[in-house]
Amino acid sequence: MELFVFVCASLMILGGAIGVVIRSHPVHAALSLVLTLFGVAVLFVAQDAHFLAAVQVIVYAGAIVVLFLFVIMLLGVDTVEDLRIEPIPVQRPLAAIVGLGIIGVIGAAIIQARDTIGTHAGTGIEVPTQTGNSDGNIKQIARDLFSDHVFAFELTSVLLVVAVIGTVLLARRPDKLGGPS
Amino acid sequence: MSAVVLATVHPTPTYYLLLAAGLFGIGAFGVMVRRNPLVMFMCVELMLNAVNLSFVALAKALGDIGGQTTVFFVMVVAAAEVVVGLGIIVAILRRKPNATADDLVELKG
C-alpha cells in the first residue's frame, strides 16, 4: 500500500514537473506546478510530516502559485511562447546532458550510499497513534524550532519584512520615484 | 503479481531520494532551457521542492526532527524569494512587455 501511494505520488510529481518544463503557456505551467506541489505534499504525509504537508498546500499551492498566476494575469504575459524557436543552437542538447548528468551523479551517489543510511539513529520522530498522540510530531517541531533554532526563526521575520519592503519599492510606479515632491 | 509487489514492498529512503534527484534534474533542465522568466522561477521552485523532499525523507530515516525544521525554513526563504523575484520581474516586464531572459542582456553595464 505504501508503495502504491509512493508510485502514484511520484507520477504526479514527475508528470507535473515535466509539464512545467514543456508547457508553452505560462498558466498551464503554473497549474502543472500545483500538481507537483500536491504530489510532494502527499509524500510528506507518507513520511509522517503532517504539519509540513499542510504548510506545503497552504503556502506553496495556495500563496505562491496564486502569486504566480496573479502576476501572469496582471501583466498580460499569458502569451504562448513558441518553444520550437531555439535561440542558442546547442543550448537544449547541452542542457539535457547537464540535467541528465546531475540526475546520474546524484542517483549514483544515493545508490552507492543506500546501505550507509542508518535508520533511526536520532531521537526518533513521533507518529500519530490512535491512543494519545493524535497530532503527530507538531510538538517536536515546535520544541526544536523555539529552542535550538529560535534565533534563526526570529531572523526569518526580519527576512520577510525586508522582502515585503523591497517588493513595495520595486513595484512602485517609476514615475513617482525621484520626481520633485 | 504486481498487486503482491505493491502490497509487500515498502519504499525505502532511497526511493524518495532518487525521486528527489529526478525532480531536481528536471527543474535544473527547465531553468537552463526556458526563456520566460516566470517559468524559470517555477523551475527553481521545483528544485527547492526536490530538496525539501529529500530533507523530509532523511528526517524520517534518521529519526531526527531537524530535517523537518529545516524544510520549514526553506519554505519561508522560498516565499521571500518568490516575492522579491516576482517584484523584479514585474518591474522588468512593465518596462518591456514580453521580455525573455535573453533581453536582460541590456542590463550589462
Interface residues (C-beta under 8 A of the other chain):
Chain A: M1 E2 L3 F4 F6 V7 S10 I13 L14 A17 I18 V20 V21 P26 A29 A30 L33 T36 L37 V40 L43 F44 A46 Q47 D48 A49 F51 L52 V55 Q56 V59 Y60 A63 I64 L67 F68 V71 I72 L74 L75 G76 V77 T79 E81 P87 Q91 R92 L94 A95 A96 V98 G99 L100 I102 I103 I106 G107 I110 I111 R114 I117 G118 T119 H120 A121 G122 T123 G124 I125 N137 Q140 I141 D144 L145 D148 H149 A152 T156 L159 L160 V162 A163 V164 G166 T167 L170 A171 P174
Chain B: V5 L6 A7 V9 H10 P11 T12 P13 T14 Y15 Y16 L17 L18 L19 A21 G22 L23 F24 G25 I26 G27 A28 F29 G30 M32 V33 R34 R35 N36 L38 V39 F41 M42 C43 E45 L46 N49 N52 L53 V56 A57 L58 A59 K60 A61 L62 G63 D64 I65 G66 Q68 T69 V71 F72 F73 M75 V76 V77 A78 A79 A80 E81 V82 V83 V84 L86 G87 I88 I89 V90 A91 L93 R94 R95 P97 N98 D102
